[in-house]
Every structure is written in C-alpha cells, then in structure tokens.
Amino acid sequence: MPLGLADRAVQLLQALPSRSGLRLKRLTLAEPRALLPPLWLRLVDALEAAGVSIDQHEGCVPAVEGSDLRKVQGALAGEPPEPLEGDGTFVVVEANTELMAAEAVADWLATGSAEEGAGTVVLAPDGDTALLDHALAARGLPALGLSAASPWRGALQVLPLAFAAAWRPFDPRVLLNLLMLPRPPISRWAAKRLARALSSEPGIGGAAWLNAWAEIEARLLEMHTELESKDANKKVDAVLAEWRMWTDVGRFDRSVGIPMVEAQAIAGRVAAWAMRADAGRNDRLLLAVAAAAGAVVDALTRLEQEVVSALLLERIVGQVLSEGVVNPDHVPEAGSVRTVRAPGALWSAAPRVVWWGFVGPGERLAHEPWDSNEVKALEAAGVTLESSAEAARRIGAGYTQVLQRTAERLIFVRPALLRDEQTTVHPLAHQLKPILEGAGEGVTFKAERLLREPDAALAGRHLTRQASETKDPPGGVATWTLPGSTATAFMEGRRESATSLGRLLNCQFGWFAHDVLGLRPGRFAEIPGPDQLFGNLAHEIARRLLPPGPPPPMGGVRTGATELFETLLPQIAAPLLQPEHAGELSSARELVPAALESLVRLLHERDLEVVGSELEREGSHQGLSLHGRLDLLVRRGSQVAVLDLKWTRSERRYLEQIADGSAVQLAVYRAISAETGTKGTGGYFLLRQRRILAGGGSILTDHPIESERTDTETLDMVAGDWKRWRDLASSGVLVAAGFEDVVNDRLEGLEFEAPKEPCRFCDLTSLCRVQVETI
C-alpha cells in the first residue's frame, strides 16, 4: 500500500540524524508545542536537534480592557470571572431553526460597512455554509462557498445504479432513476424518451420501448444529416451501441453473483463516461466518479475471485462512495469575509469572528482500537500513542484559542434545529456556562426578534427591518370567471371521451382545467402500481390472443395465455418480478390465464365473433362529438357489443353504475361502437372475478342487470348535461364541485346528481384551492 502521512513522518525521523546542512533554518509553530500529538512532537524535537530554530507564534491579541470579550478571555485563562454587561463584543445568537440563524447573521454582515467587514472570519466546523450563502445572496453579499461532502450527488449515483440495474430480476425503477439523473449517462433528450417508455410500459422489449429506440435512432440520423449516408449510419450505430450498453440490464442473478470481468466492465464504462463527460474541464464531481469507478476496478482485481457476490460488490461500491463530494457548483466568491472549516485553522488574530453552527458534539476523538497489552507492545517498539486525555486537551485548547485570537467581536450562532434534527450543546458551551451566569441582556440574542421588532441591536450593529403587511393565502372559490371568448376558443372542435365526460359530470372546473386546458400534475415519469400493471398485461394478452375472426379453440387458450403472460411480463410489467410482489404475481399467474380462458369460453357460448381489439372509434350524439378506444368489439350476426376488460378487486362500483343507469362509459360505447350502421351495447368483463356485467338487451349475457334506464337514455342525459356545462363555460363561468356551498351554484335541470366526494381522486385541488398548502 502507498505510504501514509505517518509513514512518511517516520521515514523523515529516521533520516534527520544522518542529514547535515538542512536548508530549513526556522520553524514557527501555530499551536503550543506541548499540545502537539506525539509523532509531531518527536519530529519537532528532531528538527531542533538538527539545528532548526523552533519559535512559537503568538496569535492571541487581547480585546479592549473591560469589554465582555476581554472578560471571557480572562476567565478562560484562569482569571476570576466578571459579570458580562452586554456591550456587543461577545454575543450568543440563539435561533429556533438554522434558517432563522442564517437570516440574523446575514443581516449583521450586510449592516456593516466595508471597513467593518474586512478581516471578519466565519468559522463553519461542519464545512457547510449553503444555507447561510442563500441568505447572503439575497442581500447582495458574496458567498462563502463551503459545502458538505455528500455521496448522494447525482453523478455519483451512476456507479451504484449501473450495478443495481444489472441484477435479475430487473427492476425498472432502478433504470428509471438512472435515466432521470441530472446528468444521465446518455444524452438527456434520449434519456427522457426512454423514461417515458418505462413509465408507460415498465420493462425492456415492449412496444413502447422499441418505439422509443426507433425515435432516438431517427433523431440521431437527423442530427448527422451533414454526413454522407454511410458515414451517418456508422456514426449513429456507434452511438446507439454505446447507449444500449447502459440499458443492457437484468443479466445476472443476485443469488449467484456477477462475473469479475463483467463487474470490471461496468465500472470501467462508468469511469470512461465520467472522463468523457468531463472533457478536460476538471469537474470535481465527474473526476470523483471516475476515481470511484477506478477504485472499484482495483478492488475487484485484488479480490482475485471469478465471481463477486452482490453483497460484497455493494459493500465495495458503498465504501468508495462513502466520503462523497462537495457541491462543485457551490464556490466562494470574492469578498472581505473569510471562512475556515476548523477552529485550529484560525491561528492568527482576527478582528471579528462568527462561529456558525456552534452546536455539538464538536470534534470527536479518534476511536482507539488497541487494548492495554497491545499499547505496551507498541511502546516497546518505539510507538507512542496519544492518550484520550491528551487528545481531549488538544481539541479543547483549539476551541478556546478561537476566543483568545478574536480582537473585537465574537458571535456564537446556536440553532435549536439543524435541518430536521435537534441540536446538542457544544463542549465549549459547558466551559462558558459559569461565565455567562448573570450576564446582561445583550449577551444573548434571540434571532426570532427580527420577525417582530423593527430595530434590534446585535453585536454593536442595529438591524433594521420594515414590517410587511401579512395577507391570508387566496381562499377557495366555488365559482370562477374567465373571458367567455377564451373558453369558447379552447372548446372549439372538442371531442369528448368517456373519461373526460366522467370528469365533467364530477366537476366542471376540473374538466376544463384537465381536459380542455390540458393541465397535468408535475410528475414526469413514474412506475404504475401493481393493479394497473396486471390490467395492462391482461389487455395485451387479450389483444394478441383474440385476433379478428372466430375465437380461438378452447384447447390451447390457457396454454397460450400462460406463454404470453411470461413473455410480456419482463417487457411491460417487470416491477411485478420484484420479491415484494411475489404473492400477487403467483396469484396472477393463475388468475390471468384463467380469466382469458373464461373470456374465450364466453365468446364460444354466446356465438360471438371478434371484430377487433384496441380499436379507435368516433361517433356523435345530439351534437356531442365522441371518441374512444374499445378494448374488445364483438358481434353476432348484425348485432355488436363492446367488452371493457377490468382488473379490479371489487365489482360493486360497476354493478351500481349499471343498475342506476350512470355507466357513462358503456353509454359512450353505444355511440361509438357502430359496425355497418348498427350501434351496440357495452358490458364489463371483470378479469379477477371472471364475470360479465351488462344491462338489458345485450348480446353478452342472458342474465342482464336490471337498470333504471337504457344506455341510450343515459347517453341522452350525458349529452344534455354536457351542453348545459359547456354553455356555462362559454359564458365565462366555471364551477368547482368540491366546496360545501357549491349546491347553490349548480345549474338547474341537470340530470346527474352532485357527486358526494368530487375531490377524492383529483390532483388539481390546489388549483381551485379546495385544499391550500400553507408555508
């Protein structure tokens, strides 16, 4: 292994006695000689014996006699404590949160003149001034530029995600996370297209996935139109081959492990990507990714194993990323205020010091791994270890030296909450506690005073704030107005679907915002839940199993459905292969083929022929233009019917809809299912229950559900209510159904009753302000 700092110091100690004529003549110590750790004390002694003059730097400058800061300095030096008067030279700022502490410190720094700011030092022991820098930037002050190292920065996650995506069963969520990183390993536009494909069909090899790659290839060809056809194809093929390597996922079984050469190839690919993305710009984050990937390759080589287990590989990756990287975009800006990370870094006098984050536990003692016998053996071999007491004394002296080296003002900043955790008391605060007893009013300053006092004195400066008028957040309004001409323009030529009509009858405001204006929640890509995935699987199996024409023979239906289930599962529903869905998947492996077999049996028993599946159809009724997609259209002779396949845990909702005549979806099917001029009926086929639900007059069943009205009557009601709501929107009025007093704003003559829970499944409630989030 390469020599460490202590190894090099020992070699220097061994070389000094035989080395004459050192060019080093004088050494000045910033810390007291007696507090140096044993190895460095031995090195100083050896240098002195070799003729080097050893001096002690005197960095302590006492404050003005009689000031609070001078009294604290004297008390820490052993003088009798004197009561503090609160003259602003020594202040402890207490705040409920780190955010309010940053506001107070930023105000104090902004209030001072350029001369007062010169020489000011901010001590940030945790090495993070990001929050304080935000407050400084709001006041036009330069940033201090310290950030804490984090292993969770976007580019660093390429390495663990690249390995996580390689395991079988493949988890689309891992690949989605990789593609959605701020800096994905492929071009961002291509990553977004693949992410959308994963969101719609979470798996590899499905129609959406293949279409996404086809679109990517077409765009790459467009981007290389300046090249000749042969050269363009060659260039595009090279880029595609490189990008496809990142999506070559789910190849290795976690229980077996990954071959050494494959693991090294993945880490090498990450390192190559990071260096190529850096392109000589010396981006600290990308260079850290390359270094971490190289360390993984080196560690794997040293293991000398043909196969690496998943647990061992994850430990290696976690170890090389454990220290993390600071934010490369958070850099210091030129200004008069300096910042240091450790108390010992303040080795010379400073006029003003702000100790940012004066909370515990402080610097921790290094863990001592040796027992007493081992310590004796080390001492016999000439190795002197620093005792815990000596280390604690050295660390404590570093704390007190901050006070001794402050000449004018010292501010301790102590928030009660640091991010979301309760803070503890700093060790130095225990030493200061008896000194602060009976202190004057100005010694402790509560940061929250700035929120209620127009003028507050802090450390010799007056912080002035102007009261701003507080206003309540906008309240919810049941009736909204907009220019009627605008609404009419947006609604011109609209075609409604069963989904949009259902939303309109539920809430006119939601319909206009969601369907007319096209507003959507801010989610870009997410993996659907298991119920939706099982439904998608069943739909796709039915589409492939039931081509137009007579239904397939019963003999091979279950076998065919089972084979299609296993084929399509990793292509469009890969999340179901994860262990947490094992029970549901095991059940679905029986339920889905059995449901499809039951569906085919229904077709045979009812003498039905398949017209088509997933058919896009249009129609109209009383001026209402309609469109939709039919899951399965069947016919018997001149009669047609629509089967809507549902994967649901409960049949109650669909039973009630048919019984009370509110099945809008089936009514719309009647308008758009026309085949050779004949309109059909609709019904639900519940896959889990293997049951058909349909109203009277349907060719789908001999046991129809008794309904209060026919599909045509329901469609008449839908068309009537649609016209009333549309006319109201054209007049510039929108009604949000979620408010208690909305009953008074509903139109007269509406056929469909007001919904009981209109906002239950709506994701636009913050828009109409039925629900208002407060800050």
Number of C-alpha atoms within 10 A of each C-alpha: 3 5 9 8 8 11 11 11 16 14 11 15 19 13 12 15 12 8 10 10 8 11 7 11 13 12 15 11 14 16 18 14 15 10 16 17 16 16 17 16 14 16 17 20 15 18 22 15 12 18 14 17 14 16 13 12 14 15 18 18 18 18 23 13 9 12 19 27 27 25 23 23 24 17 17 18 12 8 11 11 17 18 14 25 17 21 19 25 25 28 24 22 25 21 22 16 20 22 18 21 26 25 21 26 21 20 21 18 20 16 16 15 9 13 9 14 18 16 16 21 21 20 24 21 19 18 19 19 24 19 15 23 21 19 21 21 12 11 15 10 19 17 22 25 19 22 21 14 16 14 16 12 16 14 20 26 18 25 24 19 16 23 20 20 25 25 19 16 20 24 23 28 19 18 23 24 17 28 26 19 17 11 18 20 22 18 11 15 12 19 22 19 19 26 27 19 24 28 21 19 25 30 25 24 15 19 13 22 23 14 15 20 17 12 14 19 18 12 13 19 18 12 12 15 11 10 12 10 12 8 13 18 16 12 15 20 15 12 14 16 10 14 16 13 11 19 16 12 22 19 13 18 15 17 11 11 18 22 15 18 16 15 21 20 13 20 27 18 19 25 26 16 19 24 19 12 15 16 11 9 10 10 15 15 21 24 20 20 27 25 17 25 28 19 19 26 21 12 16 22 14 9 11 10 12 13 16 21 16 19 11 12 19 14 11 18 19 16 14 19 24 14 12 19 21 19 17 12 11 15 14 15 12 11 13 15 21 17 23 17 17 16 21 18 13 23 18 17 21 23 18 22 27 22 23 27 24 27 23 15 12 17 16 10 11 8 7 10 7 11 8 8 9 11 15 14 11 14 12 10 9 9 13 15 15 14 12 13 10 16 17 15 13 18 18 17 17 21 19 18 21 25 26 24 24 28 20 21 24 26 25 21 24 27 26 20 16 16 12 9 9 11 18 16 14 16 16 17 15 10 14 14 9 12 19 18 12 11 16 14 13 21 21 20 23 18 24 17 14 20 11 11 13 13 13 15 14 27 22 16 14 15 20 15 14 11 11 6 5 6 6 6 11 9 11 18 15 22 16 14 11 13 12 15 13 13 22 16 10 13 17 9 9 12 15 22 20 19 14 17 22 17 19 22 23 23 22 23 26 29 22 22 16 19 20 17 13 9 13 12 8 6 6 11 17 16 19 15 11 15 14 15 22 22 19 20 23 25 23 18 22 25 16 12 17 22 16 15 13 16 21 16 10 13 9 11 22 19 14 16 23 19 14 19 21 12 14 21 22 23 19 28 29 21 23 26 18 14 10 10 12 12 10 14 18 12 10 17 15 12 17 26 24 20 23 24 22 21 24 23 17 18 20 16 11 15 16 23 20 20 20 17 22 15 14 12 15 19 18 15 16 10 10 18 17 20 19 21 17 20 19 23 25 27 22 16 9 11 17 26 28 27 24 21 21 21 22 17 11 11 16 9 11 18 18 14 15 27 19 14 22 23 24 21 21 28 26 29 32 22 24 23 28 19 16 9 8 13 16 26 27 29 26 22 22 22 24 18 16 18 15 20 21 27 28 18 14 19 23 30 17 12 12 18 15 15 18 14 16 21 28 17 13 22 26 17 19 24 19 19 20 20 15 15 22 20 15 17 25 20 17 17 19 25 25 25 27 27 17 9 11 15 13 9 13 17 12 8 9 16 14 14 8 16 12 10 11 17 19 9 8 14 12 18 17 12 13 23 18 19 14 14 8 6 4
